[in-house]
C-alpha cells in the first residue's frame, strides 16, 4: 500500500520530492497552438483502504482479469454473457442477494467494472464501483460455499497535473484546448474572482498555469479535481494562489505571503455572463421609458442560470417585490446588503432568516418584474446607500495565523518554482 500524503499541506506532496521528476520526464508534454500541457503522474496513492487480496479458488491455477464497459441497452444477463461465463449461478446470485442487487440496479452506460474468471469459465470475483459513493465498491467473490458479496473501499489513484495556456478567445476555449477539465476552469474563476472580473477584465494574451490533483479509478476520473496552485496573468498583472489545508480546520487558497485569496464578497453573483447595464445615475429605462438612476448591475444570462450569494449572510427577504419581481435580499456583516432581482425561482428551502454561504446558489435567472428579457439585476448597499459593486473596495478575509506561515511558505515557494518553470518552458516552446 502506498502511504497517503500528510493532511497538513496537500500541495507539499507535489513539492521538493517530486520537482525534478515533474519537469524532466521524457515526452511529458506537448503543445497545441499556444498551450503547454505538462501532464505527469506524480504519485500513486490509495485514498481509502485497498481491497483485500482475493484468494484463489481451490483447484484454480490461472485466471483472467477483464474490464467491461457498460453500453446502452446492456442488462445483467448480457454483461455476464460478454464475460463468457456460465451465467446461471452468477446471475441468480446477483439478482437475489440483497447486497449484490446494487449491480443490476446501477447499470449506467459508460461505467466500467472488473471481473476475474478462472480457466473453466467460472466467475471468481467482481469489483463494481457504486453510484454516489466515490470511494466504495461492490465486491463479489466465489467461496467454497458459493458466492458472497460485500461493500468495500475502492482502490483510487491520485494524479497531479500541471497545465498552462494562453487566452485567445475565452477562458473555457483556452482550457478546452489545453485539456483542462471544466471543473478546474470554474475553480480558477472562484479563486481569482475577487481580483479579476471575468466578465470584463479578460484580455487576449492573458495566460495561466495551474497544478491540480484528481482522483482516478482504472484511469477514469472520479469526483471533481482540486487546484493545488495556480498563476493567472491578467493585463500584465500576475496573481498566484496556493491551496493550504491545516491539520485542524478547513482549507483555502492564499497568496505567497499567506493572505487569503477569498474576499468577503465576490465581484459577481454569476460565473459567466455579459453586463448589459452598469451602475449609473441616469439611464433610460426600457420598460418605464424614462431616464432614471440605475443603482445596480444587470447581467444578461439564460433563464435558469444559477445565481450565487456573493458573501456569507442571512436572507432578509425572499419573494415578489414590485419592479424587482422575484427577488432575494441578503444581509451581511458591516451593515452591507446585496439584492438579486428578476429571478425565475429560488433555491429549495430558502426563506427569511436562512443563513447562506458565499458561492451558495440562492436562485435562478429570470425575467420577472420590470424586465424586457432574462437577466439578473444585482445591487450592493452599504448602510442603505447603493454602491457600485464593480468598483467598490471589497474587504479581505483573514490571513493565515502566524503559527502556520512557515510550513505554508516553504511548500508555496516550491509550487511557485514549478509554476515559473512551466511558464518559462511555454515561452521557450512558443519562441
C-alpha positions in Angstrom: 0.0 0.0 0.0 1.2 3.5 -0.7 1.3 5.9 2.1 -1.3 8.8 2.0 0.1 12.3 1.9 0.0 14.4 5.1 -3.1 16.4 5.5 -1.2 19.4 6.9 -0.4 20.7 3.4 -1.7 18.7 0.5 0.4 20.6 -2.0 3.6 19.5 -0.2 3.1 16.1 -1.7 4.0 17.6 -5.1 6.8 19.6 -3.7 10.6 19.2 -3.4 10.5 15.4 -3.5 8.9 15.4 -6.9 10.0 18.6 -8.5 12.8 17.0 -10.6 10.7 14.2 -12.0 7.8 16.5 -12.6 9.8 18.6 -15.1 12.3 16.1 -16.6 10.1 13.2 -17.7 10.7 12.4 -21.4 7.7 13.2 -23.7 5.8 14.5 -20.7 4.4 17.5 -22.5 3.0 18.5 -25.9 1.8 21.8 -27.4 -1.3 22.8 -29.2 -1.2 26.2 -30.7 0.0 28.3 -27.7 -0.8 26.0 -24.9 1.6 23.8 -22.9 0.5 20.6 -21.4 2.7 19.2 -18.7 0.8 16.2 -17.6 2.6 13.7 -15.4 1.7 11.0 -12.8 3.4 12.4 -9.7 2.3 9.9 -7.2 0.2 6.8 -6.9 -1.7 6.6 -3.6 -4.7 4.8 -2.2 -7.1 7.3 -0.7 -9.0 4.5 1.0 -8.0 1.1 2.4 -7.3 -1.2 -0.5 -9.5 -4.1 -1.4 -8.4 -7.3 0.4 -6.5 -9.8 -1.6 -8.8 -12.2 -3.4 -7.8 -15.7 -2.5 -7.7 -18.2 -5.4 -10.4 -20.9 -5.5 -9.2 -24.4 -4.6 -8.2 -26.2 -7.8 -7.8 -23.0 -9.8 -4.3 -22.2 -11.0 -4.8 -19.4 -13.5 -7.4 -16.7 -14.0 -8.1 -13.9 -16.5 -9.0 -10.3 -15.3 -11.2 -8.3 -17.6 -12.6 -4.8 -17.6 -16.1 -4.4 -19.0 -17.6 -1.1 -20.0 -21.4 -0.9 -19.8 -23.0 0.0 -23.1 -26.5 1.4 -23.6 -29.0 -1.4 -23.6 -26.8 -3.8 -21.5 -28.6 -6.0 -19.0 -27.2 -8.2 -16.2 -27.6 -11.2 -18.4 -25.9 -9.6 -21.5 -22.9 -8.4 -19.4 -22.3 -11.9 -17.9 -22.6 -13.3 -21.5 -19.9 -10.8 -22.6 -17.6 -12.2 -19.9 -18.0 -15.6 -21.4 -19.0 -17.3 -18.1 -21.7 -19.8 -17.1 -24.3 -17.2 -16.3 -27.0 -19.1 -14.4 -25.4 -19.3 -11.0 -23.8 -15.9 -11.1 -27.0 -14.2 -12.4 -29.2 -15.8 -9.8 -26.9 -14.6 -7.0 -26.6 -11.1 -8.4 -30.3 -10.8 -8.7 -31.3 -12.4 -5.4 -28.6 -11.4 -2.9 -29.5 -8.2 -1.1 -26.0 -6.7 -1.1 -25.2 -7.8 -4.7 -28.5 -6.5 -6.1 -26.9 -3.0 -6.5 -25.1 -4.4 -9.6 -28.3 -4.8 -11.5 -29.8 -1.5 -10.3 -26.8 0.6 -11.2 -26.0 -0.4 -14.8 -25.1 3.1 -16.1 -23.7 3.4 -19.7 -20.0 4.3 -19.7 -19.4 2.8 -16.3 -16.9 0.0 -16.0 -16.2 -2.9 -13.6 -13.6 -5.6 -13.3 -14.3 -9.3 -13.3 -11.9 -12.2 -12.8 -12.6 -15.5 -14.5 -10.9 -18.9 -14.0 -9.7 -21.2 -16.7 -13.0 -23.1 -16.6 -15.0 -20.0 -17.4 -16.3 -19.6 -13.9 -16.6 -16.2 -12.2 -14.1 -15.9 -9.4 -14.6 -12.2 -8.4 -16.2 -9.0 -9.5 -15.5 -5.4 -8.4 -18.2 -2.8 -9.2 -18.0 0.9 -8.3 -21.2 2.1 -6.6 -23.1 5.1 -7.8 -22.9 8.2 -5.5 -20.2 6.6 -3.4 -16.8 7.6 -4.9 -14.8 5.5 -2.5 -17.0 2.4 -2.3 -17.4 -0.7 -4.5 -19.5 -3.9 -4.5 -17.1 -6.9 -4.2 -18.5 -10.3 -5.2 -16.3 -13.3 -4.6 -16.7 -17.0 -5.1 -16.0 -19.1 -2.0 -16.1 -22.8 -1.3 -19.7 -22.3 -0.2 -20.8 -20.3 -3.2 -20.8 -16.5 -3.9 -20.5 -13.8 -1.2 -20.9 -10.1 -1.6 -19.9 -7.0 0.5 -19.2 -3.3 0.1 -15.6 -2.4 0.4 -13.2 0.5 -0.3 -12.5 1.3 -3.9 -8.7 1.5 -4.8 -8.1 5.0 -6.1 -5.0 6.6 -7.7 -4.2 10.3 -7.1 -2.9 12.1 -10.1 -1.3 15.6 -10.2 -1.1 17.5 -13.5 0.4 20.9 -14.5 -1.1 22.6 -17.5 -0.6 26.1 -19.0 -2.5 28.0 -21.7 -2.9 31.4 -23.2 -6.3 33.0 -23.8 -7.2 33.8 -27.4 -11.0 34.0 -27.2 -12.3 32.9 -23.8 -11.2 31.2 -20.7 -13.2 28.0 -21.5 -11.9 27.9 -25.0 -8.3 28.0 -23.6 -9.0 25.4 -21.0 -10.7 23.1 -23.6 -7.7 23.4 -25.9 -5.3 22.6 -23.1 -7.3 19.6 -22.0 -8.2 21.2 -18.6 -11.5 20.0 -17.1 -14.3 22.5 -16.8 -14.3 22.0 -13.1 -10.8 23.4 -12.9 -11.8 26.4 -15.1 -14.7 27.1 -12.7 -12.3 26.9 -9.8 -10.0 29.4 -11.4 -12.9 31.9 -11.6 -13.8 31.2 -8.0 -10.2 31.6 -6.8 -9.3 34.8 -8.7 -12.8 36.2 -8.9 -12.1 38.7 -6.1 -9.3 40.3 -8.1 -10.3 39.7 -11.7 -13.7 40.5 -13.1 -14.0 37.6 -15.6 -16.9 39.3 -17.3 -14.9 42.5 -18.2 -11.2 42.1 -17.5 -10.0 39.2 -19.6 -7.7 40.2 -22.4 -6.4 38.3 -25.4 -2.9 37.1 -24.4 -3.8 36.6 -20.8 -2.2 33.4 -19.6 -2.4 31.0 -16.8 -0.7 27.9 -15.3 -2.4 25.5 -12.9 -1.4 22.5 -10.9 -4.4 20.3 -10.0 -5.0 17.0 -8.3 -7.6 14.5 -9.5 -8.6 11.0 -8.3 -8.9 8.2 -10.8 -10.2 4.6 -10.7 -9.0 2.5 -13.6 -7.6 5.6 -15.3 -11.0 7.3 -15.2 -11.6 10.5 -13.1 -13.9 10.2 -10.0 -15.3 13.4 -8.4 -14.0 16.9 -9.1 -10.3 17.8 -9.3 -8.9 20.3 -6.9 -6.4 23.1 -7.8 -3.3 22.9 -5.7 -1.6 26.0 -7.1 -2.4 28.5 -9.9 -0.9 31.6 -11.6 -3.0 33.9 -13.7 -1.6 36.8 -15.6 -4.3 39.4 -16.5 -3.5 42.5 -18.5 0.2 42.2 -17.4 -0.5 41.7 -13.7 0.3 38.4 -12.1 -1.8 36.7 -9.4 -0.9 33.5 -7.7 -2.8 31.2 -5.3 -1.9 28.1 -3.3 -4.1 25.6 -1.5 -3.4 25.1 2.2 -5.1 22.5 4.4 -4.1 22.9 8.1 -4.2 19.9 10.4 -7.3 21.3 12.1 -9.9 23.4 10.3 -10.9 23.9 6.7 -8.6 24.6 3.7 -8.4 27.6 1.5 -6.3 29.5 -1.1 -3.7 32.0 -0.1 -1.1 34.3 -1.7 2.6 33.6 -1.3 2.6 35.9 1.8 -0.3 34.0 3.4 -3.0 36.5 2.6 -6.4 34.8 1.9 -7.5 34.8 -1.8 -11.1 34.8 -0.5 -12.7 38.2 -0.5 -15.5 38.9 1.9 -17.6 39.5 -1.3 -17.4 38.1 -4.8 -17.4 40.6 -7.6 -20.2 38.9 -9.5 -23.1 36.5 -8.5 -22.8 34.7 -11.8 -19.9 32.6 -13.0 -20.1 33.9 -16.6 -22.4 36.3 -18.3 -22.5 39.7 -20.1 -23.1 43.0 -18.5 -25.9 44.8 -20.3 -26.4 47.8 -18.0 -23.9 49.3 -15.5 -24.2 51.4 -12.4 -25.5 54.9 -13.4 -27.2 58.0 -12.0 -29.1 58.5 -15.3 -30.2 55.6 -17.5 -33.1 55.3 -19.9 -35.4 52.6 -18.5 -36.6 50.4 -21.4 -39.9 49.5 -19.6 -40.8 52.7 -18.0 -39.5 54.7 -20.9 -37.9 57.4 -18.8 -34.5 58.5 -17.6 -33.8 57.4 -14.0 -30.9 56.2 -11.8 -29.8 52.6 -12.2 -28.3 51.6 -8.9 -27.1 48.2 -9.8 -25.6 46.0 -12.4 -27.6 44.0 -15.0 -26.1 40.6 -16.2 -27.6 39.0 -19.3 -27.9 35.2 -18.9 -30.3 32.5 -19.9 -33.4 31.7 -17.8 -32.4 29.2 -15.2 -28.8 30.2 -14.8 -27.7 29.7 -11.2 -27.3 32.9 -9.1 -24.9 32.7 -6.2 -24.7 34.6 -2.9 -21.7 37.0 -3.2 -20.9 36.7 0.6 -21.9 34.9 3.7 -25.2 36.3 5.0 -28.7 36.0 6.2 -31.8 36.1 4.0 -33.6 39.4 4.8 -36.3 39.0 2.1 -37.3 36.4 -0.4 -40.4 36.7 -2.6 -42.1 39.1 -5.0 -41.4 42.9 -4.7 -42.5 45.5 -7.2 -40.2 46.0 -10.2 -37.7 43.6 -8.8 -40.1 40.7 -9.5 -38.9 37.6 -7.7 -36.0 38.9 -5.5 -33.7 37.8 -2.8 -32.2 40.3 -0.4 -29.3 39.3 1.9 -28.0 41.0 5.0 -24.2 40.8 5.6 -21.8 41.9 8.4 -20.7 45.5 8.3 -24.2 46.8 7.6 -24.0 45.6 4.0 -26.9 44.3 1.8 -27.0 42.6 -1.6 -30.0 42.3 -3.8 -30.7 39.8 -6.6 -33.7 40.7 -8.8 -35.8 39.4 -11.7 -35.3 35.8 -10.7 -37.3 32.9 -12.2 -37.2 31.0 -8.9 -35.5 30.4 -5.6 -33.2 27.7 -4.2 -35.2 25.0 -2.4 -35.8 25.8 1.3 -34.7 29.4 1.0 -36.7 31.5 3.5 -36.3 34.7 5.6 -33.7 34.1 8.3 -31.9 31.4 6.4 -28.1 31.5 6.6 -26.3 31.3 3.3 -22.6 30.9 2.4 -20.6 32.7 -0.2 -21.0 30.9 -3.5 -24.2 29.1 -2.4 -26.9 29.0 -5.1 -29.9 31.2 -3.9 -31.9 31.5 -7.1 -32.1 31.3 -10.9 -32.0 34.0 -13.6 -35.4 35.0 -15.0 -37.4 38.0 -16.3 -39.9 38.7 -13.6 -40.9 42.2 -12.6 -39.9 45.2 -14.8 -37.7 43.3 -17.2 -37.6 43.2 -21.0 -35.7 39.9 -21.1 -33.9 37.4 -18.9 -31.2 38.9 -16.8 -30.1 39.4 -13.2 -30.3 42.8 -11.5 -27.6 42.9 -8.7 -27.3 45.6 -6.1 -24.7 46.3 -3.4 -25.6 48.6 -0.5 -23.7 49.9 2.5 -25.8 51.3 5.3 -28.6 51.5 2.9 -26.7 53.5 0.3 -26.2 52.0 -3.2 -22.6 51.5 -4.2 -21.1 50.2 -7.5 -20.2 46.6 -6.9 -17.7 46.6 -9.7 -15.6 49.4 -8.3 -16.0 49.4 -4.5 -13.1 48.1 -2.5 -14.0 44.7 -1.1 -12.9 43.7 2.5 -10.4 40.9 2.8 -10.8 37.6 4.6 -8.5 36.7 7.5 -4.9 35.8 6.6 -3.1 32.6 7.8 -2.2 32.5 11.5 1.5 33.2 12.3 2.0 29.7 13.5 1.1 28.2 10.1 3.1 30.6 7.9 6.5 28.9 7.9 5.1 25.5 6.7 2.9 27.2 4.2 5.6 29.4 2.7 8.0 26.5 2.3 5.6 24.5 0.2 4.2 27.5 -1.6 7.7 28.6 -2.7 8.3 25.1 -4.2 5.0 25.3 -6.1 5.8 28.8 -7.3 9.0 27.4 -8.8 7.1 24.8 -10.6 4.7 27.3 -12.0 7.5 29.5 -13.1 9.3 26.7 -14.8 6.1 25.8 -16.7 5.7 29.4 -17.8 9.4 29.7 -18.9 9.1 26.4 -20.8 5.9 27.5 -22.5 7.6 30.8 -23.6 10.6 28.9 -24.9 8.5 26.5 -26.9 6.5 29.4 -28.4 9.7 31.1 -29.4 
